[in-house]
Amino acid sequence: MRKSILVPTDFSMVCENAMMHAAGIAKQINANLVLTHVINKDTKAYLQKTKQSKETVLDYLKDYQKRLIKEFDIPVDIRVLEGKISEQIPLMVKELGIDLLTFGTHGKKGMQIITGSHAMKLISAVDIPVLVVQKRGFEKGYQNIVFPVNTSTHYHVKLDWTIFIAKSFDATVKLFVYNEPRQKVKEKMEKVLGNICETFKAHGIKYTEDIAKYEANFPKQIMEFAISNSAQLIMIKVDNDEFEPSFVVGSPEEKMLFNTAQIPVFCAQQKP
């Protein structure tokens, strides 16, 4: 069954970049792409200021649709909704059975901007993985993928998507292992690492292993490791697992999502 990727856009450059990432992934994994704009108070204010009608939104989406079909040769659907983004996007995710939400953040303002707390609310509002994209372009895709490893045993969504993407882009997965000093916990983590490595081997995924330093903050080390290894994608979990870099407003992980290196971050989650 084909996967479906949803991309909300405010027609800014950073959202256009998110579309390129989503379309590139859709092409590689044979997925459907859905573009949407949620008309909210910001859109209405923008349209009134520029003396444009709501039909302009549909016209913009149609232009992107034609461009992406021509450039990537993928199925592209478009939807225009009205209301609050944090409410309408989750409804669409459930209605269409979306597998991956992709959005751009920290860009120049278009009709709206998904930034900071707005992005956090959107990720929290859905129960599927989310790819957060800034200004870094898609280019040739993802050749180096950073995959943090620690004691979390609930890594299967992150693992499945990593395999899916790594196979599609012939990528090398760089396992970055938490330095755990407690022996019993370390043994548990080593078992998790062993299971992940065996799964990668079974699927023919290229991977390397590196261990974090003991004394430093793990999320900060993940970013430093990603930058030093020229990563194009970072895979993290954001569903509040005790031992995984978790999604908490104001946390170091938030800085990871909006990192200064602008590396796209894949936020795996599977809420009950």
C-alpha positions in Angstrom: 0.0 0.0 0.0 1.4 3.4 -1.0 2.3 5.8 1.8 0.9 9.3 1.8 2.8 12.5 2.8 1.0 15.7 3.8 2.6 19.1 3.4 0.9 22.2 4.8 2.1 25.4 3.1 1.9 29.2 3.6 3.6 29.7 0.2 6.8 31.0 1.8 10.2 29.9 0.6 10.8 27.6 3.6 7.4 25.9 3.0 8.4 25.5 -0.7 11.6 23.8 0.5 9.5 21.5 2.7 7.5 20.6 -0.4 10.7 19.7 -2.3 11.8 17.4 0.6 8.4 15.8 0.7 8.2 15.4 -3.1 11.8 13.9 -3.1 10.8 11.4 -0.5 7.6 10.6 -2.2 9.4 9.9 -5.5 11.9 7.6 -3.8 9.5 5.6 -1.7 6.6 5.7 -4.3 4.3 7.7 -2.1 1.3 10.0 -2.7 1.8 13.7 -1.9 -1.0 16.0 -0.5 -0.5 19.8 -0.4 -2.8 21.9 1.7 -3.3 25.4 3.0 -5.4 26.1 6.0 -7.1 29.5 5.7 -6.9 31.1 9.1 -7.0 34.6 10.4 -3.4 35.2 9.2 -4.4 34.2 5.6 -7.5 36.3 5.7 -5.5 39.3 6.9 -2.8 38.7 4.1 -5.5 38.4 1.4 -7.3 41.5 2.6 -4.0 43.5 2.7 -3.0 42.3 -0.8 -6.5 42.6 -2.2 -6.8 39.0 -3.2 -9.6 36.5 -2.8 -9.6 33.0 -1.3 -9.6 31.6 -4.8 -6.0 32.8 -4.9 -5.0 30.1 -2.4 -6.4 27.3 -4.7 -4.6 28.9 -7.6 -1.3 28.9 -5.8 -1.8 25.2 -4.8 -2.6 24.3 -8.4 0.6 25.9 -9.6 2.7 23.9 -7.1 0.7 20.8 -8.0 1.6 21.1 -11.7 5.2 21.9 -10.9 5.7 18.9 -8.6 3.9 16.4 -11.0 6.1 17.6 -13.8 9.4 17.6 -11.9 8.9 14.5 -9.8 6.3 12.5 -11.7 4.3 11.7 -8.5 0.6 11.8 -7.6 -0.1 15.2 -6.0 -3.5 16.1 -4.5 -4.4 19.5 -3.1 -6.8 20.6 -0.4 -7.9 24.0 1.0 -9.3 24.0 4.5 -10.4 26.8 6.8 -9.9 27.1 10.6 -7.0 26.6 13.0 -4.0 24.8 11.6 -3.5 22.8 14.8 -7.1 21.5 14.5 -7.5 21.1 10.8 -4.2 19.3 10.0 -4.9 16.5 12.6 -8.4 16.0 11.1 -6.9 15.7 7.6 -4.2 13.3 8.8 -7.0 10.9 10.1 -9.4 11.5 7.2 -6.8 10.7 4.5 -4.7 8.1 6.5 -1.6 10.2 6.2 1.7 8.4 7.1 4.1 11.4 7.3 3.6 15.1 8.0 6.2 17.4 6.6 6.4 21.2 7.2 8.8 24.1 6.9 9.6 26.4 9.8 11.7 29.5 10.5 11.4 30.9 7.1 10.3 34.3 5.7 6.7 34.9 6.3 4.2 34.0 3.6 0.5 34.1 4.4 1.4 32.4 7.7 4.5 31.0 9.5 4.9 27.8 11.4 7.5 28.6 13.9 8.5 27.9 17.5 5.5 27.0 19.7 3.2 26.7 16.7 5.4 23.9 15.3 5.4 22.3 18.7 1.6 22.4 18.9 1.3 20.9 15.5 3.6 18.0 16.2 1.8 17.3 19.5 -1.5 17.4 17.7 -0.8 14.5 15.4 0.0 10.9 16.1 2.2 10.2 13.1 5.9 11.0 12.3 6.7 14.6 11.4 9.6 15.8 9.2 10.7 19.3 10.2 12.5 21.2 7.5 14.2 24.6 7.6 16.1 26.3 4.7 18.5 23.5 3.9 17.6 22.1 0.4 16.8 18.6 -0.5 19.5 18.4 -3.2 20.4 14.7 -3.7 18.4 13.5 -0.7 19.8 11.8 2.4 23.1 10.1 2.2 24.0 10.3 5.9 21.4 9.7 8.5 22.1 10.1 12.2 20.2 7.6 14.4 20.6 8.2 18.2 20.5 5.1 20.3 19.9 4.8 24.0 17.9 2.6 26.4 14.5 3.2 24.7 12.9 -0.1 23.6 10.1 1.7 21.7 12.1 2.6 18.7 10.3 0.6 16.0 8.6 3.5 14.2 11.9 5.3 14.0 13.7 2.1 12.9 11.1 1.3 10.2 11.2 4.7 8.7 15.0 4.8 8.8 15.2 1.6 6.9 12.6 2.8 4.4 14.5 6.1 3.8 18.0 4.6 3.9 17.1 1.9 1.3 15.5 4.5 -0.9 18.4 6.8 -0.9 21.2 4.2 -0.5 22.2 6.0 2.7 24.6 5.2 5.5 23.0 5.3 8.9 25.3 6.6 11.6 24.3 5.2 15.0 25.2 7.6 17.8 25.1 5.7 21.1 24.4 7.2 24.5 27.2 6.7 27.0 25.5 5.0 29.9 27.5 4.5 33.1 25.0 2.4 35.0 25.8 -1.3 34.3 22.3 -2.7 34.3 21.0 0.1 32.1 24.1 -0.2 29.9 23.3 -3.9 29.3 19.8 -3.1 28.4 21.0 -0.4 25.9 23.6 -2.8 24.4 20.7 -5.3 23.8 18.7 -2.5 22.1 21.8 -1.6 20.0 22.3 -5.2 19.1 18.7 -5.6 17.9 19.0 -2.5 15.8 22.2 -3.6 14.2 20.8 -7.0 13.4 17.8 -5.5 11.8 19.9 -3.2 9.7 22.1 -6.2 8.6 18.9 -8.1 7.7 17.7 -5.3 5.5 21.1 -4.6 3.9 21.5 -1.1 5.5 24.9 0.4 5.7 25.7 1.7 9.2 28.5 2.9 11.5 28.6 3.0 15.3 30.0 5.9 17.5 29.7 6.4 21.2 28.9 9.7 22.8 31.0 11.3 25.5 29.9 10.6 29.0 30.1 14.1 30.4 28.1 16.2 27.9 24.4 16.7 27.2 23.2 14.0 24.8 20.9 16.1 22.5 23.7 18.6 22.2 26.1 15.9 21.3 23.7 14.5 18.7 23.7 17.9 16.9 27.5 18.2 17.1 27.8 14.7 15.7 25.4 15.3 12.9 27.2 18.5 11.9 30.7 16.9 12.0 29.4 14.0 9.9 27.7 16.1 7.3 24.3 14.6 8.1 21.3 15.4 5.9 18.8 14.0 8.3 18.5 13.3 12.1 16.0 10.7 13.4 14.6 11.2 16.9 11.6 10.1 18.9 9.2 12.7 20.3 6.6 10.7 22.1 7.9 11.3 25.6 9.9 8.1 26.0 11.8 8.4 29.3 15.2 7.6 27.8 14.9 9.1 24.3 15.4 12.8 23.5 11.8 13.7 24.1 9.6 16.5 22.9 9.1 19.0 25.7 8.7 22.7 25.0 11.8 24.7 26.0 13.9 21.5 26.2 17.2 21.0 24.4 15.4 18.8 21.9 13.4 21.8 20.8 16.7 23.4 19.8 17.5 20.3 17.9 14.3 20.6 15.8 15.2 24.2 15.0 19.0 23.7 14.8 21.3 26.4 13.5 22.8 23.9 11.0 19.3 23.6 9.6 19.5 19.8 9.3 16.0 18.3 8.7 14.8 16.4 11.7 12.5 13.4 11.4 10.4 13.2 14.6 9.1 9.6 15.0 6.1 9.1 17.2 3.3 6.6 17.7 0.9 7.7 20.2 -1.8 5.3 21.6 
